[in-house]
Amino acid sequence: MPYTVTSTPPLTLPVTNSISLTVSDINSYHENGYHVVPNLLSPSQLEQWRTIIFSAVKDRAERKYKLPTVNEEDHTNVDFDYYDNVFTQRINLWQTHNSVKELLLESGNVIGKIAAELEDIDCVRMWCDQALIKEPFANPTSWHFDVTFWSFTSLHAISVWIALDDSTLENVCMYFIPGSHKEDAMKSPVSEYLWFIAK
């Protein structure tokens, strides 16, 4: 059954900022595996993103789906309770919330242009949107490569993280290991391997 929400605030401040990457930015991205774009969103745009995304996440809170229990004897779901308390995750909010869809479409020209320039390709396609909310005292997130969780592999796959809250050392912000993108993402165990190269 289609699910539509009318309470999500309308989009009024699309991301139209002109961001120019330098040769140094692109070289740094290829060397380190990440690039920070300061002030991609103005304070008013950031507030709008917060309002729209948090509203959509809250609306979906009652629609949380538990993973099906399959082959309990093989311990398939043994870690479910642990990972369920790592973060709140909502995927593809654009499918159920028109304001999220508008937000992503309106900002896609700017964000897509940056991603394509970093990867030196003509264009990019957004595979999914994902809201991840890390609550205080949640279980820690292990070192990982994003691509190991995706249903495809590509040398040009890129994650775009837009922090809607301040990311500081005090609130244990995300950390990228410079150069880890050059390693084999399919090595096992990934978390132990990344911990080793992070030392």
C-alpha positions, 0 to 999 in steps of 0.5 A: 500500500502506498504511504504518503505523508502530508505533514513534512514541511515543504522545501523552500531553500534548495541547495544552489550554492556554487561549489568549485573544486580545485585540482588540489581538492581532487588530488587529495580526494584520490589520495585520501579517499574523502573530501570535505566540502565546508559550507555546502549548506548555509545555516538556513538550508541546514535547518531546513534539511534538519526539519525535513529529514527529522520529520520524515524519520519521526514519521517512519518511527512507527513503521520500523521493520524487524528483519525476518527470522530465518534459520534460527539454528544457524544463528543468522540473527544472533547480532540483531539486538546489538545492531538494532541499538547502533543507530536509527536508520531509515532508507529511501525516505524520498519514496514516502516523503515528497519533501525529502524527494524535492530536497534531494532532487533540488540539491542533486545538481550541486552534490552530483556535480561535486561527486562526478568531478571527484570521480572524473566521470560525466554524471552520477546516479543516486542509489539511495538516501539514508538517514542515520541517527546515532543516539547517546549511549548507543552501541559503537559502529565498527570500522567498515567499508560502505561498499561491503553493505551495498548490492553492487560494486563500482570503482566510482561508488561514492558516499555523501555524508551531510552532517545535520548536527555538529560533528565534534571530537566531544560527540564522537564524530565519524572518522575516515582512515586516509588511504583505506579506499585503496585497500581490498574492501572484501578482506575478512575480517574487515573491522580488524583489518581496518583497525590494523591499518588505522594504527 
